[in-house]
Amino acid sequence: MSILKTPIAKCVERLKGATKFRPAGLCYLCQQHCKAAVCEVCEQDCLFFNHQKVAGNLLNWPNIKQGLTPGPYQKMCALSYFQWPLDHLIRRFKYGHPLLAEPLAQWFLRYSAASSGQLPDCLLPVPISPWRFAKRQYHQTLLLADYLGKHLDIPVMPKWAHRRGWQRSQQSLGRRERLRNLKQAYELGSGNFPARVALIDDVVTTGATIATLSRLIHQVAPHTEIMVWALAVTPNKADQALLLPGRQILSNRQA
């Protein structure tokens, strides 16, 4: 087995790395020729949250709210569950493909309920650690916040908080370990917050990060309304009844 394992492992790594150098003009998902990062067919086949079912707030859906760490955030908007194909696009975005910020932010504006109702007064990108920034050479949630802020005419506060020192990555940790890891992990850089703010994140897993940051904000601004804008949510159990294909969502809006 050891003789076969090494070549197979090398092959898998090469295949993973191949997507990093996607030729210009090909869809990230189907690899067919198109001008956009994701072709129109793939986009409209993707499953997104039906925000009409939850009155524009995912916290109204029990399967999602019950899987999140409680915190002083009142509203959540996201595109979909962290599942194919959104999980593939987000991983590419986080690990070497910063240009995906624009199409993912466009999807967020197009398919989420973020732009309906009262908008936040400013956007707060979830901070990343200095070593992770040094490794990636970009801050993915700040890229998202900048694009959203530009198109919604909302200011972005890039230095509102920072992550202290070295902390273990949250990705491989469970709920209890995540909470323990986040204790003293963040520090506010500004104590001046408006009436409504939106935390910008890529993936909400247990909600430990947004709960921690929300509490920090409420320590200095207890009356500030906090909403969460994320690309994806990872619940305990994905309820497919909350999803609709992109083409149906757009069709329902035009009806």
NORTANOR-V646375 format. One line per field, one symbol per residue. ss: DSSP state (a for helix, b for strand, c for the rest). phi: phi as a letter, one per 40 degrees, with the letter a starting at -180 (. if undefined). psi: psi as a letter, one per 40 degrees, with the letter a starting at -180 (. if undefined). A space follows every 50 residues. Layout:
# NORTANOR-V646375
ss=???
phi=???
psi=???
This chain:
# NORTANOR-V646375
ss=caaaaaaaaaaaaaaaaaaaaccccbccccccbccccccaaaaaacbbbc aaaacccaaacaaaacccccccccbbbbbbbccccaaaaaaaaaccccca aaaaaaaaaaaccccccccccbbbbccccaaaaaaacccaaaaaaaaaaa aaccbbccccbbbcccccccccccaaaaaaaacccbbbcccccccbbbbb bbbbcccaaaaaaaaaaaaaccccbbbbbbbbbccccccaaabbbaaaaa aaaac
phi=.cccccccccccccccccccbcccgbccccgccacccbcccccccccbcc cccbfgbccccdcccccbccacbbabbacaccadccccccccccbhbccc dcccccccccbcccccgccccabbcccbcdccccccgabccccccccccc cbfbcbbcbcaaccfbbcccccbcdccccccccgcbbcbabbbccbbbcb bcbcccgccccccccccccbbccccbbbbbcabbccacccccbbcdcccc ccccc
psi=ddddddddddddddddddedfhiieihddefihididhiddddeeihihg eddefeheeehdddddeihiifheihhidaigihedddddddddgegdee ddddddddddeiedeiahiidihghhiiidddddddeihddddddddddd eefhihgdfdiihiahiiiedeiadddddddehedihieiehiadhihhh idhhceeddddddddddedegeehhhihhidihgidhhheeeiiiddddd ddde.
